[in-house]
Amino acid sequence: MTHPAHPTYRIGQIVPSSNVTMETEIPAILRARESIAPERFTFHSSRMRMTHVTPEQLKAMDADSDRCAVELSDARVDVLGYACLVAIMSMGLGYHRTSEERLHTRTAENGAPAPVVTSAGALVHGLNTLGAKKIALIAPYMRPLTKTVVDYLTHEGIEVLDYTALEIPDNLDVAAHDPARLPGLARALDHSDADAVVLSACVQMPSLGALEEAEQLLGKPVVSAAVCTAHQMLRALDLPAVAPGAGHLLSGAFAHGEPPAVR
C-alpha cells in the first residue's frame, strides 16, 4: 500500500460565533508545522451563537455544540476541537470529559467517528504533559468566571498560585487585546514557584506571537489554551506534536506525549 507524500488531515473546529482567534492561531501553528513535517492540514468550522461571555450565553451555546459536531462530521473531519474553554468549565467540574464523549458519539451516529478535543480538557492535558502542578495564569474573563477556571483546574490537581482577570466582557474586545501586553502581565504575576505560566486561559485572547518572548522573560514553560489544543489535536491524530514558534510544549520535547524527564 502506498501512502501520499503529503497526507492531508481535516481539522474541524466548533467555534463561538464571535470567536475570530482559533481560526487564526490553530492554522498558524499547524502551517508552521508544515514547514518541518510532511503532513498537510485543511481547516473547517461550525459556529455556535455567543457574543458576551456570560454564564447564560455560555450554557445556551454549549447546547448548540451537538449540531456543530454533526455538521463537521458531514465533512468527514479527522479531529474536532471545541474552541471555547470557559463554556466547558462553566458547565461543571470535569465537564470536558462529558462533552468530549457526547460529541464523539454524535460523530459516530453520523457515520464519521472522530476524536474530540476540548480546549478545556487540552489545557489540563497540556499542563499535565509538562508536569506542571503549580501555575499562574492570565484570563480575559470577568472575575467570577476566572474563578470558575481556577476552581476547575484545582479540581484537576493543578494549583493556581496567582492569576489576573482582565475583565473584558465583550468577546470581540477579547480578540482585540494586544498580545504584546501579555509578557509584562505575566511577569507581574507571582510566578516564582510556578512550574508553568498560562499566558492565555482563553482561546479568543490572542497570545501565540508572545509565547516564546514570555518563556524567555520568565525562564519557564509558557502555554496557552490554543497551543494545548493544537498539541492534543496532533496526538489525537497520532502525529508528533511539534511546531516551531509555539513554545516548549510544541518544541518536540513532548512530541509523543511522554512524561517530562525527572529532574
C-alpha positions as CSV (number, residue, x, y, z in Angstrom):
1,M,0.0,0.0,0.0
2,T,1.4,3.4,-1.0
3,H,1.0,6.5,1.1
4,P,0.8,10.0,-0.3
5,A,4.0,12.1,0.2
6,H,1.9,14.8,1.9
7,P,-1.0,13.2,3.7
8,T,-3.8,15.7,4.4
9,Y,-5.8,15.9,7.6
10,R,-9.1,17.8,8.0
11,I,-9.2,19.9,11.2
12,G,-12.7,20.7,12.4
13,Q,-13.4,23.4,15.0
14,I,-16.6,24.1,16.9
15,V,-16.3,27.9,17.4
16,P,-18.3,30.5,19.2
17,S,-19.9,32.8,16.6
18,S,-17.8,35.8,17.9
19,N,-14.5,33.9,18.1
20,V,-12.0,35.1,15.5
21,T,-8.8,33.8,17.1
22,M,-8.9,30.0,16.9
23,E,-9.4,30.1,13.2
24,T,-6.1,32.0,13.0
25,E,-3.9,30.6,15.8
26,I,-4.6,26.9,15.2
27,P,-3.9,27.2,11.4
28,A,-0.8,29.3,12.2
29,I,0.5,26.6,14.5
30,L,-0.2,23.8,12.0
31,R,1.1,25.8,9.0
32,A,4.3,26.3,10.9
33,R,4.4,22.5,11.4
34,E,4.1,22.0,7.7
35,S,7.5,23.7,7.3
36,I,9.2,20.9,9.1
37,A,7.0,17.8,8.6
38,P,5.2,16.2,5.6
39,E,1.6,16.3,6.8
40,R,-0.8,19.0,5.5
41,F,-4.0,20.3,7.0
42,T,-7.2,21.9,5.9
43,F,-9.5,23.8,8.3
44,H,-13.3,23.6,8.7
45,S,-15.5,25.3,11.3
46,S,-19.1,25.3,12.6
47,R,-20.3,28.1,14.8
48,M,-22.4,28.4,18.0
49,R,-24.0,31.7,18.8
50,M,-22.3,33.7,21.5
51,T,-21.4,37.4,21.8
52,H,-20.9,38.1,25.5
53,V,-19.1,35.8,27.9
54,T,-21.8,35.3,30.5
55,P,-22.9,32.0,32.1
56,E,-26.3,32.3,30.4
57,Q,-24.9,32.7,26.9
58,L,-22.3,30.0,27.5
59,K,-24.9,27.4,28.6
60,A,-27.1,28.2,25.6
61,M,-24.1,28.0,23.3
62,D,-22.9,24.6,24.7
63,A,-26.3,23.1,23.9
64,D,-25.6,24.0,20.3
65,S,-22.4,22.1,20.1
66,D,-24.1,18.8,19.2
67,R,-25.4,20.4,15.9
68,C,-21.9,21.6,15.2
69,A,-20.3,18.2,15.7
70,V,-22.8,16.6,13.3
71,E,-22.2,19.3,10.7
72,L,-18.4,18.9,10.9
73,S,-18.7,15.1,10.7
74,D,-20.7,15.6,7.4
75,A,-17.3,16.9,6.1
76,R,-15.6,13.8,7.5
77,V,-13.1,15.8,9.5
78,D,-10.3,13.8,11.2
79,V,-10.5,15.6,14.5
80,L,-12.8,18.1,16.2
81,G,-11.8,20.8,18.5
82,Y,-14.3,22.6,20.8
83,A,-12.9,26.1,20.8
84,C,-14.3,27.6,24.0
85,L,-12.6,26.9,27.3
86,V,-14.8,28.7,29.7
87,A,-18.1,27.3,28.2
88,I,-16.9,23.9,29.2
89,M,-15.6,24.9,32.6
90,S,-18.7,26.8,33.5
91,M,-20.8,23.7,33.0
92,G,-19.3,21.9,36.0
93,L,-16.2,20.3,37.3
94,G,-14.7,17.7,34.9
95,Y,-17.3,18.5,32.2
96,H,-14.7,18.3,29.4
97,R,-14.9,14.5,29.6
98,T,-18.7,14.5,29.3
99,S,-18.6,16.9,26.4
100,E,-15.8,15.0,24.5
101,E,-17.6,11.7,24.9
102,R,-21.0,13.1,23.9
103,L,-19.7,15.0,20.8
104,H,-17.7,12.0,19.7
105,T,-20.9,9.9,20.0
106,R,-22.7,12.5,17.7
107,T,-20.0,12.0,15.0
108,A,-20.2,8.2,15.3
109,E,-24.0,8.3,15.0
110,N,-23.4,10.3,11.8
111,G,-21.2,7.6,10.4
112,A,-18.0,9.5,10.7
113,P,-16.5,8.9,14.1
114,A,-13.7,11.4,15.0
115,P,-11.8,12.2,18.2
116,V,-13.0,15.3,20.0
117,V,-10.6,17.7,21.8
118,T,-12.0,20.4,24.1
119,S,-9.8,23.4,24.8
120,A,-10.6,23.0,28.5
121,G,-9.5,19.4,28.5
122,A,-6.5,20.2,26.4
123,L,-5.3,22.8,28.8
124,V,-5.5,20.3,31.6
125,H,-3.8,17.7,29.4
126,G,-1.0,20.1,28.3
127,L,-0.2,21.2,31.9
128,N,-0.1,17.5,32.9
129,T,2.2,16.7,30.0
130,L,4.6,19.4,31.2
131,G,4.4,18.0,34.7
132,A,3.1,21.4,35.9
133,K,1.5,21.0,39.3
134,K,1.6,24.8,40.2
135,I,0.8,27.5,37.7
136,A,0.0,31.2,37.3
137,L,-2.4,32.3,34.6
138,I,-4.0,35.2,32.7
139,A,-7.6,35.2,31.6
140,P,-9.7,37.9,29.9
141,Y,-12.9,37.0,31.7
142,M,-14.8,38.8,34.5
143,R,-13.6,37.8,37.9
144,P,-16.3,35.3,38.8
145,L,-15.7,33.3,35.5
146,T,-12.0,33.5,36.0
147,K,-12.5,32.0,39.5
148,T,-14.5,29.2,37.7
149,V,-11.4,28.5,35.6
150,V,-9.2,28.4,38.7
151,D,-11.6,26.1,40.6
152,Y,-11.8,23.8,37.6
153,L,-8.0,23.5,37.3
154,T,-7.8,23.0,41.1
155,H,-10.2,20.1,40.8
156,E,-7.9,18.6,38.2
157,G,-5.0,18.7,40.7
158,I,-3.4,21.8,39.3
159,E,-2.7,24.6,41.9
160,V,-3.2,28.1,40.7
161,L,-0.7,30.3,42.6
162,D,-1.8,33.6,41.1
163,Y,-4.0,34.9,38.3
164,T,-5.0,38.0,36.5
165,A,-8.6,38.6,35.4
166,L,-8.6,41.3,32.7
167,E,-12.4,41.6,33.0
168,I,-13.3,42.1,29.3
169,P,-17.0,41.3,28.9
170,D,-17.4,41.6,25.1
171,N,-15.9,38.7,23.2
172,L,-14.7,40.8,20.2
173,D,-12.9,43.1,22.6
174,V,-11.2,40.0,24.0
175,A,-9.9,39.2,20.5
176,A,-8.7,42.8,20.1
177,H,-6.5,42.6,23.3
178,D,-2.9,43.3,22.3
179,P,-0.8,40.2,22.8
180,A,2.3,42.3,23.2
181,R,0.9,43.3,26.7
182,L,0.9,39.7,27.9
183,P,4.5,39.0,28.7
184,G,4.5,42.1,31.0
185,L,1.3,41.0,32.7
186,A,2.8,37.5,33.2
187,R,5.9,39.0,34.7
188,A,3.7,40.8,37.3
189,L,2.2,37.6,38.5
190,D,3.6,35.7,41.5
191,H,5.1,33.0,39.3
192,S,8.4,32.3,41.1
193,D,7.2,28.9,42.4
194,A,5.1,28.1,39.3
195,D,6.1,25.1,37.1
196,A,4.5,26.9,34.1
197,V,2.5,30.0,33.2
198,V,-0.7,30.1,31.1
199,L,-0.4,33.2,29.0
200,S,-4.0,33.0,27.8
201,A,-6.5,30.7,29.5
202,C,-8.9,31.6,26.7
203,V,-8.8,30.6,23.0
204,Q,-10.2,34.0,22.0
205,M,-7.5,36.1,23.5
206,P,-4.5,36.0,21.1
207,S,-1.2,35.1,22.5
208,L,0.7,32.9,20.0
209,G,3.1,35.7,18.9
210,A,4.1,36.4,22.5
211,L,4.6,32.9,23.9
212,E,8.3,32.5,23.2
213,E,9.1,36.0,24.4
214,A,7.3,35.2,27.6
215,E,9.2,32.0,28.0
216,Q,12.5,33.9,27.7
217,L,11.3,36.6,30.1
218,L,10.1,34.2,32.8
219,G,12.6,31.4,32.3
220,K,10.0,28.6,32.4
221,P,7.4,26.9,30.1
222,V,4.6,29.2,28.9
223,V,1.5,27.8,27.3
224,S,-1.9,28.9,26.1
225,A,-5.2,27.1,25.7
226,A,-4.8,27.3,21.9
227,V,-1.3,25.7,22.0
228,C,-2.5,23.0,24.3
229,T,-5.4,22.3,21.9
230,A,-3.0,22.0,18.9
231,H,-0.8,19.6,20.9
232,Q,-3.8,17.4,21.8
233,M,-5.2,17.5,18.3
234,L,-1.9,16.3,16.9
235,R,-1.7,13.5,19.4
236,A,-5.3,12.5,18.7
237,L,-4.3,12.2,15.0
238,D,-1.3,10.0,16.2
239,L,1.1,12.6,14.8
240,P,4.2,14.0,16.5
241,A,3.0,17.1,18.4
242,V,5.7,19.6,17.3
243,A,5.5,23.0,15.8
244,P,8.1,25.8,15.6
245,G,7.4,29.1,17.3
246,A,4.8,27.8,19.8
247,G,6.7,27.4,23.0
248,H,8.1,24.5,25.0
249,L,5.0,22.2,24.8
250,L,5.3,22.0,21.0
251,S,9.2,22.2,20.9
252,G,9.5,18.4,20.3
253,A,10.2,17.5,23.9
254,F,6.6,16.2,24.2
255,A,6.0,15.2,20.6
256,H,4.7,11.8,21.6
257,G,3.1,12.8,24.9
258,E,5.8,11.1,27.0
259,P,6.1,12.4,30.6
260,P,8.9,15.0,31.2
261,A,12.2,13.7,32.4
262,V,12.7,13.5,36.1
263,R,14.9,16.4,37.3
